[in-house]
Amino acid sequence: MAARVHSIKDQADFLRSLVTRTKMRDGTASAEAMLVLSPEDADAFDALAMRLDRMAPFENEIRRMVTGK
């Protein structure tokens, strides 16, 4: 899977595709899963971690903005 994780939607799609690879055909989680990650996938994880690190200090503000509370 060539990962392209530029937007928040791209990031969600990337994570969803990985989670899908850890589920059985009926949708239940497998007891264990082994994933083979491409270099692009590893880069996508690195980029996602960096984005989350930059967002972390603003988590409360983001949560308020998203929930409207």
C-alpha positions as CSV (number, residue, x, y, z in Angstrom):
1,M,0.0,0.0,0.0
2,A,1.5,3.3,-1.0
3,A,0.6,5.7,1.7
4,R,-0.4,9.3,0.9
5,V,-1.3,11.0,4.2
6,H,-1.4,14.7,3.5
7,S,-4.9,15.7,4.8
8,I,-6.7,14.6,7.9
9,K,-9.0,12.5,5.7
10,D,-5.9,10.8,4.1
11,Q,-4.6,10.0,7.6
12,A,-7.9,8.5,8.6
13,D,-8.1,6.5,5.4
14,F,-4.5,5.2,6.0
15,L,-5.2,4.1,9.5
16,R,-8.6,2.6,8.5
17,S,-6.8,0.5,5.8
18,L,-4.4,-0.8,8.4
19,V,-7.1,-1.6,10.9
20,T,-9.0,-3.4,8.1
21,R,-5.9,-5.6,7.6
22,T,-6.2,-6.8,11.2
23,K,-9.8,-8.0,11.0
24,M,-11.4,-11.2,10.1
25,R,-13.8,-11.4,7.1
26,D,-16.8,-11.1,9.5
27,G,-15.3,-7.8,10.9
28,T,-14.2,-9.2,14.2
29,A,-10.7,-8.4,15.4
30,S,-8.1,-11.1,14.8
31,A,-6.4,-12.5,17.9
32,E,-3.1,-11.4,16.4
33,A,-2.0,-9.8,13.1
34,M,1.3,-9.4,11.4
35,L,1.5,-6.6,8.9
36,V,4.1,-6.0,6.3
37,L,4.8,-2.3,6.0
38,S,6.3,-0.7,2.9
39,P,8.9,2.0,3.3
40,E,6.1,4.4,2.3
41,D,3.9,3.1,5.1
42,A,6.7,3.6,7.6
43,D,7.2,7.2,6.4
44,A,3.4,7.7,6.7
45,F,3.5,6.6,10.3
46,D,6.5,8.9,11.0
47,A,4.6,11.8,9.4
48,L,1.4,11.0,11.4
49,A,3.4,10.9,14.6
50,M,5.0,14.2,13.9
51,R,1.6,15.8,13.1
52,L,0.1,14.4,16.3
53,D,3.1,15.7,18.3
54,R,2.6,19.2,16.9
55,M,-1.2,19.1,17.6
56,A,-0.9,17.6,21.1
57,P,-0.3,20.9,22.9
58,F,-3.6,22.2,21.4
59,E,-5.7,19.1,22.1
60,N,-8.2,20.8,24.4
61,E,-8.7,23.7,22.0
62,I,-9.2,21.3,19.1
63,R,-11.6,19.2,21.1
64,R,-13.6,22.3,22.0
65,M,-13.6,23.5,18.4
66,V,-14.8,20.1,17.0
67,T,-17.4,19.5,19.6
68,G,-18.6,23.1,19.9
69,K,-18.3,23.0,23.7
